[in-house]
Amino acid sequence: MTTQLLMKTAGKIFPVMIIILMFTCFQMPAQGAREGEKEILSTREFKRVYSDHFRNVAEALRFSVVSVETRFTRDVRDGDGNIRTIYEEGNYGSGFIFDREGHVITDLRNVLQFPSGFMSPLSPRQKGAQIGNYIKVTLYNRDSFEADFVGIDGSTGLAVLKLKRANPDELQPVVFGPVDDIEVGEPVMILNYNYIAKNLLGGAFGVVAALRGQYASLDQSESEFMMINFPKIGGNDGGIIIDVYGRVLAMVSSYTPYRETSELHYGIPVDIISKVCNSLIDKGVYHRPFYGFTLLELNESLKLQEDIDFDEGLYVAYVEPDSPAEDAGLIKGDVIYMWDGEILEDVSTIMNTFEKKKIGAVVEIEFFHRDFNVWDSVTSEYTLEVKETDEEDELERARERARKYL
């Protein structure tokens, strides 16, 4: 009796258990699939919101970015022996509106033509860099303006133009962002024009790869560039690099020291742009302090040769006559130990001083001077002065920069 009762009970319970198990087995994968779909949808939503945000930012800045076309003249002799001037197809690149007075900032490569052999040893008979004879700037709405050349800075590669007959009310200058807040890995967007899609504004995403890298090969103080990872296309030199708020952080530079890379490029930060370009607008040239000396780092060979028994400091290999270095009492063979309160380990300490201090500022230096084979400590004052430059000097500086880096 008991056995029959158990069998009847089991017969009733077993089908119910099977149904429950079947429901559970089929339900778990279905629930997991829905969770996976939620993650996919969430990712798509983030990408959509992210891309829509940058798209809106780009939309707001479209009238601030311009294309720059330059042509150069050349004299040719026709069949009758007469000389006539023709315009040759020139350079093409990007730029941006700096102010409502019509000033446009671009890369010097967009407005200069270098000697054809600048990548090889230069011939003394070759002419230097030539400024474009005709410069056209085109806005997003296809309005084109002829532009006057204002000035260039050969060290940074910055060039300033000014639009002719432009209505200030129709110009939309960019807004510069705070450079000190930039961090490595920060997402950025690049807005520019290029050779492939002329007069069509394009964009690319990238990240900040490195900040303020210093390269002793660049001239004097303007040596600090921002490294950005983004795809580079011919013509985007002079484009703008913006943050997620639409503020300009840097300008795309033609400076490319590593020619084998295709994704690592350089931007000129806006603090340098502001300082240099305001001076170009006001004076036509950017005056920078010059060293007046050539320095070498102390190595074992130099220390043995010059009988130097200390490790810190920089060796003075040359002093330019009538320079701030000579006025400070430095001579060949001295070792500068301290500069503006900091012990010198490399030239970057001096470069930072030239970057941050104004012309006319006085820097206290301490150096060792050897007199009768005895190293004496000397404290002196070094005054930051300028070497007068003109347009030809900047053209040659730009030509040398192009020969090395472009």
Residue pairs with C-beta under 8 A, 6 or more apart in sequence:
53 244
54 189
54 203
54 205
54 244
57 189
57 242
57 244
57 245
57 246
58 189
58 191
58 201
58 203
60 246
61 172
61 174
61 191
61 240
61 242
61 246
62 140
62 191
62 201
63 97
63 139
63 140
63 141
63 171
63 172
64 96
64 97
64 172
64 173
64 174
64 240
65 94
65 95
65 96
65 140
65 191
65 192
65 193
65 201
65 239
65 240
66 94
66 95
66 96
66 97
66 104
66 137
66 138
66 139
66 140
66 193
67 92
67 93
67 94
67 95
67 137
67 138
67 193
67 198
67 199
67 235
68 91
68 92
68 93
68 94
68 95
68 104
68 106
68 110
68 111
68 135
68 136
68 137
68 147
68 161
68 238
69 90
69 91
69 92
69 135
69 136
69 137
69 138
70 90
70 91
70 92
70 110
70 111
70 113
70 132
70 134
70 135
70 136
71 87
71 88
71 89
71 90
71 132
71 133
71 134
71 135
72 87
72 88
72 90
72 113
72 130
72 132
72 133
72 134
73 85
73 86
73 87
73 88
73 133
73 134
74 85
74 86
74 88
75 83
75 84
75 85
75 86
76 83
76 84
76 85
76 86
77 83
77 84
78 84
87 133
87 134
90 113
90 132
91 109
91 110
91 111
91 112
91 113
91 132
92 110
92 193
92 195
92 198
92 235
93 106
93 107
93 109
93 110
93 193
93 235
93 236
93 237
93 238
94 106
94 107
94 110
94 192
94 193
94 194
94 235
94 236
94 237
94 238
94 239
94 240
94 252
95 104
95 105
95 106
95 107
95 110
95 137
95 161
95 238
96 104
96 105
96 106
96 174
96 238
96 239
96 240
96 248
96 251
97 103
97 104
97 171
97 172
97 173
97 174
98 104
98 105
98 160
98 173
98 174
98 277
99 171
99 173
100 168
100 169
100 171
100 173
101 162
101 168
102 145
102 162
102 163
102 164
102 166
102 168
102 171
103 150
103 160
103 161
103 162
103 163
103 277
103 281
104 137
104 147
104 160
104 161
104 162
104 163
105 158
105 159
105 160
105 161
105 238
105 251
105 273
105 277
106 159
106 161
106 237
106 238
107 157
107 158
107 159
107 237
107 238
107 251
107 252
107 253
107 254
108 152
108 153
108 154
108 157
108 158
108 159
108 254
108 398
109 157
109 237
109 254
109 402
109 406
110 159
110 237
110 238
111 131
111 132
111 135
111 149
111 152
111 159
111 161
112 129
112 130
112 131
112 132
112 152
112 159
112 395
112 398
112 402
113 129
113 130
113 132
114 129
114 398
114 399
114 402
114 403
114 406
115 122
115 123
115 126
115 127
115 128
115 129
115 399
116 126
117 123
117 126
118 399
118 402
118 403
118 406
119 403
122 399
122 403
128 392
128 395
128 396
128 399
129 395
129 396
129 398
129 399
129 402
131 149
131 152
131 395
132 149
134 146
135 146
135 147
135 148
135 149
135 161
136 144
136 145
136 146
136 147
137 144
137 145
137 146
137 147
137 161
137 163
138 144
138 145
138 199
139 145
140 201
142 199
143 170
145 163
145 164
145 165
145 166
146 163
146 164
146 165
147 161
147 162
147 163
147 164
148 161
148 162
148 164
149 159
149 161
150 159
150 160
150 161
150 162
150 280
150 281
150 284
151 159
151 160
151 280
151 281
151 284
151 285
151 286
151 391
151 394
152 158
152 159
152 160
152 280
152 391
152 394
152 395
152 398
153 159
153 222
153 276
153 280
153 285
153 286
153 394
154 219
154 393
154 394
154 395
154 396
154 397
154 398
154 399
154 400
154 401
155 218
155 219
155 220
155 222
155 288
155 397
155 401
156 222
156 268
156 272
156 276
157 253
157 254
157 255
157 268
157 398
157 401
158 251
158 268
158 273
158 276
158 277
158 280
160 277
160 280
160 281
163 171
174 240
174 248
175 246
175 247
175 248
176 247
176 248
176 270
176 273
176 274
177 242
177 243
177 245
177 247
177 248
177 249
177 270
178 247
179 249
179 269
179 270
179 271
182 208
182 211
182 226
182 243
182 249
183 208
183 211
184 208
184 209
184 210
184 211
185 207
185 208
186 207
186 208
186 243
187 205
187 206
187 207
187 244
188 205
188 206
188 207
188 208
188 228
188 230
188 241
188 242
188 243
188 249
189 203
189 204
189 205
189 206
189 241
189 242
190 203
190 204
190 205
190 206
190 228
190 230
190 236
190 239
190 240
190 241
190 242
190 252
191 201
191 202
191 203
191 239
191 240
191 242
192 201
192 202
192 203
192 235
192 236
192 238
192 239
192 240
192 252
193 199
193 200
193 201
193 202
193 235
193 236
193 239
194 202
194 233
194 234
194 235
194 236
195 233
195 234
195 235
196 233
196 234
196 235
198 235
202 233
202 236
204 230
204 231
205 230
206 228
206 229
206 230
206 241
207 228
207 229
208 226
208 227
208 228
209 227
209 228
209 229
209 264
210 226
210 227
211 226
211 227
212 224
212 225
212 226
212 269
213 224
213 225
213 227
214 223
214 224
214 348
214 351
215 223
215 225
215 257
216 223
216 347
217 257
217 404
218 401
219 397
219 401
220 288
220 289
220 290
220 291
220 351
220 354
221 288
221 289
221 351
221 354
221 355
222 272
222 276
222 288
222 355
223 351
223 355
224 269
224 272
224 355
225 253
225 255
225 266
225 267
225 268
225 269
226 241
226 249
226 250
226 266
226 267
226 268
226 269
227 264
227 265
227 266
227 267
228 241
228 250
228 252
228 264
228 265
228 266
228 267
229 263
229 264
229 265
230 263
230 265
231 262
231 263
232 252
232 262
232 263
232 265
236 252
237 252
237 253
237 254
238 251
238 252
239 251
239 252
240 248
240 250
240 251
240 252
241 248
241 249
241 250
241 251
241 252
241 267
242 248
242 249
243 249
248 270
249 267
249 269
249 270
250 267
250 268
250 269
250 270
250 273
251 267
251 268
251 270
251 273
252 265
252 266
252 267
253 265
253 266
253 267
253 268
254 405
254 406
255 266
255 401
255 405
256 265
256 266
256 405
256 406
257 405
258 264
275 286
276 286
279 285
279 286
279 287
280 286
284 391
285 389
285 390
285 391
285 394
287 359
287 386
287 388
287 389
288 354
288 359
288 386
289 324
289 354
289 357
289 359
289 384
289 385
289 386
290 323
290 324
290 385
290 386
290 387
291 323
291 324
291 325
291 350
291 354
292 319
292 320
292 323
292 324
292 325
292 326
292 385
293 316
293 317
293 318
293 319
293 320
293 323
293 325
293 330
294 316
294 317
294 318
295 314
295 315
295 316
295 317
295 336
295 347
295 350
296 302
296 314
296 315
296 317
297 314
297 315
297 346
297 347
298 308
298 311
298 312
298 313
298 314
298 315
298 335
302 308
302 315
303 309
306 315
306 333
307 373
308 315
308 335
310 335
310 337
310 368
310 375
312 337
312 343
312 344
312 345
313 335
313 336
313 337
313 343
313 344
313 367
313 368
314 335
314 336
314 344
314 346
314 347
314 350
315 333
315 334
315 335
316 325
316 330
316 331
316 332
316 333
316 334
316 335
316 336
316 367
317 332
318 332
319 325
319 326
319 330
319 331
319 332
320 326
323 385
324 382
324 383
324 384
324 385
325 382
327 382
327 383
328 365
328 380
328 381
328 382
328 383
329 369
329 378
329 380
330 336
330 367
330 380
331 369
333 370
334 367
334 368
334 369
334 370
335 367
335 368
335 375
336 344
336 365
336 366
336 367
337 343
337 344
337 366
337 367
337 368
337 377
338 344
338 365
338 366
338 367
339 349
339 350
339 353
339 363
339 365
340 349
340 353
340 363
340 364
340 365
341 364
342 349
344 350
353 363
353 384
354 384
357 363
357 384
358 384
359 384
359 385
359 386
360 383
360 384
360 385
361 383
361 384
362 381
362 382
362 383
362 384
363 381
363 382
363 383
363 384
364 379
364 380
364 381
364 382
365 379
365 380
365 381
365 382
366 377
366 378
366 379
366 380
367 377
367 378
367 380
368 375
368 376
368 377
368 378
369 375
369 376
369 378
370 376
